[in-house]
Amino acid sequence: MNTTTIPLAQIRIDGGTQPRVEISNDLVAEYAEQLRTGTEFPPVTTFFDGAAYWLADGFHRYHAHLRLKLTEITAEIHQGGQREAILYAVGANAEHGQRRTNRDKHKAVVTMLTNKLVNKGEDGNPLSDREIARLCKVHNDTVGRIRKELSVGIRQIGAHRTVKRGSSVYVQNTAKIGRGKGRAFGSPSPKAFQPVRTPKPAMAKTALELPHDPDYAARALMSVMGEEFVRRLIESLNNCLKQKGRNNGQH
């Protein structure tokens, strides 16, 4: 690891390395003001894979530099890439900096459980609750609880279906279908081996507070959601605006 000054343009923040649920606009503004008055901040933490620097810690400092239109930032440079940056990020700020909220800790654990880059060890096996807790700097029970929540959520997705009766449409819970009074609990349903439809996955939702400055909002959204999501969002927004323009032209 060495510390040096690197161009902001070479730092990547779109690989899921953002450890927090959201960027605090107030904290970015505070850091920017301190930078403007000459305050020196600790270096941000990056991982260099030979082509790009993946930001793992120091997102508020990074955005404060962007706000002031600075072009360089002091950074610690570790050897590694996107995976190593994520593994570092999930435990960042546990003991220093702006302390993590419970939502931040939850996001870190979910990342370790669901992100294919980091949810398995070098042997190819899923990481244990104890190992994830060590990386995220949380209690083992927290990991176990979140793992259970994710598992229940997946089962619930497949336990409902849309049913139409005449002109009425409603959602039916199918979890208990097939459990007749004469069948022992735990025994297979007579319909268990009939083909079933694979349900579509639930749409993910994200609560995100964006600043009013469009340029900064774009960077914050890129940091939290990733480059691919933002590209798809831009395409969808363009389609919506075109459709709105056509609708307005009809009146």
ABEGO torsion letter per residue (X at the ends): XBBBBBBAAABBAAAGABABABBBAAAAAAAAAAAAAGBBBBBBBBBBAGABBBBABGAAAAAAAAAAGBABBBBBBBBEBAAAAAAAAAABGAABEBBBBAAAAAAAAAAAAABAAAABBAAGBBBBAAAAAAAAGBBAAAAAAAAAAAAAAAAAAAABBBBBBEABBBBBBAAABGBBAABBBGBBBAAAABBBBBBBBBBBBBBBBBBABAAAAAAAAAAAAEAAAAAAAAAAAAAAAAAAAAAAAAX
